[in-house]
C-alpha cells in the first residue's frame, strides 16, 4: 500500500524545468543558453524516478546508458559515483546531456510520461557529467595491450565512441581527423550557445588519457588511403566520416555572394570563431535580413547564430507547416522566444542579386498541404501565382547533407548504396571490404549524435571480435 502511495506521489510531482538565459539577453551573446540543474534540483528530479523493475528507458538509449543506476546515485547525492556509472556506457556524457533528443529516445519510454511528464533523464545526465568534469578524477585503468592497432577515419561522434570502446578493450587506436581540431560536427556544426567547445575538448582529452592517439589535418583519400592504412600496421579500419556534403536547392541565384550552405556558415562561426572577428580572421557577413531554408535542428542553429551575429530580421523558410518541422520542440521554442520569424508553407524559387553579385532578395511561392508522402508528412503543393519577393542580404541553405565521397571513391571494394552511403553488416558493421568497418551518418545518412555514437560502439564490438578471430 505504502509503495503505491509513493508511486502516486511521484507521478504528480511536476518535472523540474531547466533554467535558461532570458531570450532578450541570450539572443545577443554566444554563452550557453541552458544553465543546468543545481544539486538540489537534480536530486529532486531524480526522486521522481519510479525505480521500475523493467526499466524501459534503457531500451530507448542507443548506447545503453545504465539510466536507473546513475539516477539512483543522484538520489543518494553520490554524484561522483553517478558519473562513474554514466561513463560505463557513454564516452561523451556531457555532450549527450546537451544535444541528444532524449524526448524521442529514453524519455519517451519513461512510465511517468504515460500520465504526466517523464523524468528529465537528459538534464540529469548533463548535471552528472558536468559535476564529474569539475570535481571528479580520471579513474581509467589501462587494460593489458592486445598489440592490435585500429585506424579510425573521422573524429566525430561515431569515431570518438568507437575509439573509446576499443581503447577499453586494450587495442591501439589512432584517429585520423581531416580538420585541425577533432570533434567533427560537435565542433563545427553545433553552436557554442548549445554546446560549448570547451566541453567537447575536455571529453576528447579523456579519450587521450585512455591512450587514443589523434592526428589532425589528415585527409584520408588525399594524403593516405584505407588500403595504405591496412598495409602500414593497422589490422582494422573504421570509417566514420559522417555526412559532410551539403545539399542545395538547385534554384537560380545559389551561386551569389551571401549564399551559404549551413555547413560553411556554422563552420566559419563555430570552429573558426567567426563570431570573434577581427580577433579571428574568419568574418561571416550576415547583413540586416537573413533567410534560412529548412526547418531541422541545423536550420534552427543557423538562424539563431545569424541573430547573434547581428542580423535584425532572421526568417525560417519552410514549405510545410509547423507540425511537419523536424527540429526538436525545444529548439523551435527557443528560436521563437529569441525572435526568429517563421514563413511556413513557403518555398524559395529564386535568389536575385545586385550589380556587385551579392544577394538582394528572395522570391518564394506559397504552398498548401496535400496528401502524405512516403515519409508520412503531407506533401506541399504550390499555389499558382502566389510569388512573393522578400528583401534579403544572406541566405543559408539547411536542407540536409549527404556522404562526402572522398574516402569512398578512393577505396576500391566498398559496396555503396544508390545515395553513396557505405553498406555495412547490420550486426558487426563490417563493410564488403574485409577488416574495414563503417558507421554513423556515412552509413545511415544524416542522423543524430547519439545514433552515430551507438553505431561507433557497435562497430567497436564488431572490430574487437574480428581482431580476436585473426
N, C-alpha and C positions, 0 to 999 in steps of 0.2 A: 504493500500500500504506500509506504513511505517513498519507495522508488518511483512509483507512478506520479506521486505528488511532485517529486523533484524534477521528473521529466517534464511535467506540465508547466512547472515554474520556468524551466529553461526555454520552453517553446515560446513563451510570451515575452521574454526579455528581448528588447529590440537590439538589432545589430548596431555596433558602435561605428559611427562614421569616422572617416579619416580626415583630420584637419588639413586644410589647404591654404595657400596664399589667397588673398582676396583677388577676384578676377581683374579689377581695375589696376591692381598693383602688378600682378604676375604677367599681364599682357605686355609689359614693358621691360621685363628682365628675363634672363635665361636661368635663374635659380630654379631648383626643383619645386614643382607645383605642390605635390603631396608632401606633407611634413612628417608623416609617420605616427604610429601609436606611442604613447607614453607607456612606462612599465605598468602603471595601474590600469590603463585602458586595455592593454594586451592581456593581462590576467583576467579581467572581467569578460573580455570577448572569448577567451579560451574556455572559461567556465560554462559558456553556452553549449559546448560540445556535449552530445548525449552519450558518448562512450559506447557507440553501437557495437554489438557482438560481431556483426559482419559489416565492417566499415566500407561502404560503397565508395567513399571519397577517393580511396586509393586507386580504385579501378578507373577513375577519371583522370589520373595523373600520368602523362606519357612517360615519365621517368620513375614512377613508382615510389614517390616520397612516402616515408612512414608517417603519415599525417597524424593519426591518433596519438602515436608515441611522442612526437615533438610537441603537440598541443598539451598533452598531459604534463610534460615537464614545465611548460609555461605556467600551468595552474599551480605547480609546486614552487614557482618562482626560481626554478633552476634553469636560468636562461642559457648558460654556457652548455649545459648538458643537452638542452633542446637543440642548440647549434650542432653539436656532435651528431645527434640523431638525424638532423636535417641533411647533413653533408654525407651521410652514408650512401645516399642515392643521388644527390644533386651536387654537382661540382660548382654551380653558379647560383646559389640560392638568393643572393642579394639582387641579382639581375631578374630572376624569375619572379621574385616577390613584387617587382615593379612593372614588368611588361607582359607577363603571361595572362591570357584571357581566362582566368580561373572561373569566371562566371559560366563558361561553356565547357569546363572540364571537371575539376574536382568539386567545385562548389555546387554545380548543377546536380551532383549525385547526393549531396548532403540531405539527410532526412528532415532536418529543420526547415529546409526550403519547401517542403510539401505543404506546410501550413503557414509559413512565415518567411523569414529571411535566413539563408544558410549562414553557417559560421564563416567569418571573413578569413578564410584559410590563406589567401594571398597576402593580406595585410599582416597576418601573424608571421608568415614566412619572412616577409621583409623585416619586421621588427626583430625577429630572432637573428637573422643574418647580419643586420646592422649592429646589433648588440655584440655578437660574436666577433665581428670585424673590429670593434672598438676595444673590447675587453678580453677576448679570447687569445689563446696561444696556439700556434701550429702544433698539432699532435700527430702529424702524419709520420708513420714509421715505414721507411722504405722497405719493400719486400726483397727477398733474395732475387737478384737479377737472373733472368732466364737466358740472357745472351742473344735474344731475338731483337731485331730492330724493325720499326714500323715508320713509314713516312706518311704524314698527313698533309694533304694539299688543301689549304684553306684554314685560316684561323678564326672562323666564325663559330656560331653556336654548336653546330654539329661536330666540327673538328675539335673544338675545345672539350666537349663532352666525351668524345671518343678518346682523346689524349688522356684525360683524367682516369678513365677506367682502365686503359691499357697500362698506364703507369702503376696503378694499384696492383695490376697483375704481374708486375716486375719486368715488363718489356721496355726496351729503349724506344723513346718516341721523339721524333723531330717533326715540328710543324713548319711547313713552307707557306709563308704568307706573302701575297703579292704586294700589298701596300706597306707603308713604312711603320705601321702600328698594327699589332694583332687585335682581333676582336670582331672583325667583319662588320655585319650590319649593326652590331651593338655599338660600334664606334662611329661609323659613317652615316648610318641610317636613322637611328633613333635620337631625337633631340636631347640636348643637355637637360632641359627642364623636365623631361620624363625619366631619363636615365643618365645620371652624372657619369662622365667618363672616368672619374677617379674610382668609382665603384667597380667599373669593368676592369680597370687595370689592376686593382687590388685582388680581384678574383683570379686574374691571369697570373699575377705574382704567386699566388698559392699553388697554381699548377707548376710553375717553375721550381718551387720548393720541392715538389714531388718528383723532380728530375726531368720534366718535359723541356726539351730544347725548342726554342722558337727562332726561326730565321726569317727576317723580314726582307722586303724588296726582292722576293724570289718568285718570279713569274713563270710558273711551270707551264710548259707549252712554248716558251721562248728561250729561256736560258738553260732549261733541262726538260726532260720528259719523263713520263711514267716508266717507260722501258729502261731509261737510263738509271732511274732510281732503283728499280728492281735488279739492275746489273751492278749496282755500286753498294751492295751490302744490306739493302733493305729487303726483308723477306715478305713484306706485305705493304700495300699502299691503300690508303683510304682517301677517296675524292669527296670533299665536302665544300665545293666551290660556290654553292648557293645559286641564286637566280639574280645575276647582276646585269643582265642585258635588258635595258628599258624598252617598253613598247611605246609607240607613238600612234596618233590617230590617223595619220596619212591625209591630213587636210591642208589646203593651201595656206602658206604662211608659217609653217612649222620651222622653217629654216631662218626665220628672222632673229635678229638680236633681241634678247629679252625673253626668249622661249627656252625653258629648261626642262630636262627630264627631272623627275623627283629625285632620282639617284644623284645627279650632278648638283642640284640645288641643295640637298641635305648634306652631301659630302663636303661641298665648299663651306657650308656653315658649321657643321659638326666637327668633322675630323680635321679640317684645315683652319678652323676657328675664324671663319669669315666675319662672324659677329663681333670680333675684336679688332677689325680693321680701324686704323692703319697699323696697329701693333703686329698683326699678322697680315701679310700682303696677299690676301685672297678675298678681294671685295665681292660682295653679292649685291647687284643692283636690283632694287625692287620697285622704286618709284612710288607713286601715290596709290595706284589701283593694281591689285593683283588678283588673277583668276587661277584657281587650282582645279584641274579637270580630274574628276574621280571622287569617290566617297568612302574609300577604305581608310585604314589606320595611317597609311603613308600619306594619303591626301590630307588628313587632319593634322599630321605632323608638319607637313609643308605649309599649310595655311596658318597654323599657329606660329610657326617660325617666321613667316613673312611679316606677320603682325609685329613681332618682336624686333624685326629688322627695320621697322619704321613705316611700313605701309599704313595708309589711312583707311583704305577700304579693301578688305580681303573677302573674296567670294568663292564658295564651293559651287562648281557647275556639275550637275548630275542629272542624267536623263531619266532616272526613275524617281520614286517617291521616298520619303524618309523610311518607310517600313522596309524597303529593299536595301538600304545602306549597309554595306558590310563592316563598317567600322564598329568598334566597341561602343556601347552606350555611354560609358564613362568619358571616352574621348569626344563623342558628339556633344555631350553636355558641357564639357569644359570649353570646347570650341564656341558653342553658343554663348556661354557666360562671358567669354572674352570678346564677343562682338563680331565673330565671323558670320558673314551673310550666307544664306543657302538659297541658290537658284535651282529649285527642283524641277523635274520634268522639262529639263532644258539641256541641249547638247550643242557644242560648237560645230560650225560648218566651215569656218574660215577665219584666218587671222590677218588683219591688214597692218601694213607698216607705213612709216613716214618716209620722207625723202632721204633720211640717213640710214634706213634699213632697220629701224627699231620698231618694236610693237607699238601700234597706235590704238587698235580696237579689236574687239572680238565679236564676230557675228554668230548668233545662235538661233536654233529652231526650238519652238515649244513642242512638247510631246504630251501624249496621253497614254495610259496603260491599257494594254490589250490582254490577251490570254497568257498564262505562264509559259516560259520557255523551258528548255531542257534542264536548267538549273533549279526550276521551281519558282523563279521570280517572274513576275508579269512582264511581258515584253513591251518595251516602249514603242509607240507608233507616232511618227512625225505628223504634226498638224500643218497641212499645206498653207503657205502664205503667212506663216507666223514668225518670220525672221525678225530678230531684234539685234541692234548693234549696241555694244557696251564699250565705253571708253576704257582702255586698258594699257598698262605700262609693262606688265610682266605676266607671262603665262607659264604655269608649272604643270606638266603632264604627269599625272599619277594614276595611270590606268593599269598598272601591273608591269611585271618583268618576266623574262624567260631565262633559260640557261645560257651562260656565256660559253661559246663554242671553243674557246681557246684550248682547253685541256682535252675535250672530247675529239676534236678534229686532229689533234696531234698524237692520239693514242689508238693505233690500229687494233682491231679485235674487240672493240666495245660495241655491244648492241645498244642502239638508241631508239627511242620512241619517235613517232611522227613529229612531235614538238621539239625533238632534240634533247630530251631528258635521258639520262642513263637508265637502262633497265637492270634491275638488281633483284636477286632472290629475296622473296618476302621474309624468310626466316633469318638468313645469315647476312643478307645484303651484299653477298659476293656478286660481282658482275660476270659477264660472259668471258672475261679475261682472268685466268687463274691467279689468285693472290691479290687481285685488285677488287676493292670493295667501294661502295658509294652510298651516300645517304643524305637526307635533308632535301633542300629545295632543288638540287641538281637531279634528284630522282623524282620527287613528288610534284615539282612546280612550287611556286611561291606559297609558303605557309607560315606558321608561327615559329617563334624562337623555341618554345618548349617542344614542339613536334620535331624540330631539327635536332634538338638535344636528345630526344628519345631515339631518333634514328642513329645518332652518334654512339649512344650507349649500346644499341642493338648490334651495330657494326663492330664495336669493340668486343662483344661477346663472340661474334662470328669469327673475327680475326684471331682471338685467343684460341678458339677451338681449331682453327686452321693451322696455327703455329704449333700447337701441341701434337697435331697429327703428322707433322712433317718429319 
